[in-house]
Amino acid sequence: MEEGLLLKEEISDERVRWGDMGKEMKRLGYLAGPMVAVTLSQFLLQVIPLMMVGHLSELSLSSAAIAMSLAGVTGFDLLLGMASALETLSGQAYGAQQYKKLGTQTYTAIFSLTILSIPLSFLWIYMGHFLIFFGQDPQISHEAGKFTMWLAPSLFGYAILQPLIKYFQMQSLILPMLFGSFVTVCFHTIVCWILVFESGLGNLGAAVAMDVSVWLNVIILGLYMKYSSRCADTRGRISMEIFEGFGEFFRFAVPSAVMICLEWWSFELLFLLSGLLPNPQLETSVLSVCLNTIFTLYAIPYGLAAAGSTRISNNLGAGKPEEARLSVVALMLLATMNAIVATMILLGCRKVFGHIFSNEKEVVDYLTDMAPLLCLTVILDSIQGTLSGVARGCGWQHIGAYINLAAFYLFGIPIAITLSFWLNLRGKGLWIGVIFGATLQTVMLALITCCTNWEKQAAKARERLFEDNSSFPDRFT
């Protein structure tokens, strides 16, 4: 009789656990869906111009691609990475109901990133000269330099846009982000078409279109933050506290940027190396399409990661370690489902998607051969992308930076160079090397997540939020 009662209790507990899991997956899906759309819109601002420029000429595609790639390496990726510090700071503050901190931290981030954009803009202006100095094709370098120079205004818009996105994300305010993203992408598509094909600007029209579109998104989110009653408790006010928060922001912003940039820079480094291969226009064109395909598909795991970091940081700030652990498990289930679906779609479209970017048969055939490698990358990105969100939600960015340094630069990149230049696998060799790096990265992040003491992480988050002095405890043990 007692054994029967125990069995019923176990079955009941199991149902409760699966019920909680289902509820958490719904919560994550509610946040992840809009974040996927927001992230995808950011990637589409770069992909749409390449899709249009690619139909002008192979030179236009390769130069715009390398310009966009370098703009990411030296600007967009860096600003996005530093803004990701708010996923720890603002997320945990919101969970602890310290609402005024969100506005102050957002203003601190905007001010910091805007100042940083000044020297970065000068780098963009002289980008063509740097490319020629490092041995890139002179014709491609000249066109790419003009593109980055015209793209500079979007850098300052991005410095404001990313903290605003984190501000809304940490509060789960999805409607303003969705509205801003939808309007921006629709506007960008129309304006880009007009400026590229009708205005006579050619590929430079794509840069101008991106400038205008980024600032449009900033205006939409800024107006909502200023005038919406839903932001009344969190918008705060501009005061000297903005400057007092520099130390706290940079303690998380620098490792956040290093963590994200080390991974993304490894892909961009492959793109630059492809310019040293025989037939550089073909190699750079194909690698650029592969990179933009992966970055576009990465919007889904990045959206999941954003939802996960929001839920995890909120729960840790609120002192709820069990809920944080549950969010991690639910997050990984969603990531696995995404990997399966995305891989099947990409395999099914492998003979078609190349035509979207180019009319050249040589480019399209090369992309078809690269499709299986892209599918493997999608699987790894789905897992490690969500695990990176867990790291940002907990404040482990410094650990993630060490992992990415070892996985890509001490392991993946050397393999890529060996396969491409010594074994003559060209672009395929470069991509295989990064796959090796991503595999090691995924394994290491998974091991750290599995060994996490969530009770201790919640205690550390509460200690940091409510301590009277400005000292920072260790964020990982």
PyMOL commands that set and color helices and strands:
alter all, ss='L'
color gray80, all
select helices_A, chain A and resi 2-53+58-83+85-95+100-125+127-133+138-170+174-198+203-227+229-231+241-244+246-274+280-297+299-317+321-348+354-357+361-394+397-422+426-450+454-466
alter helices_A, ss='H'
color red, helices_A
deselect
rebuild
show_as cartoon
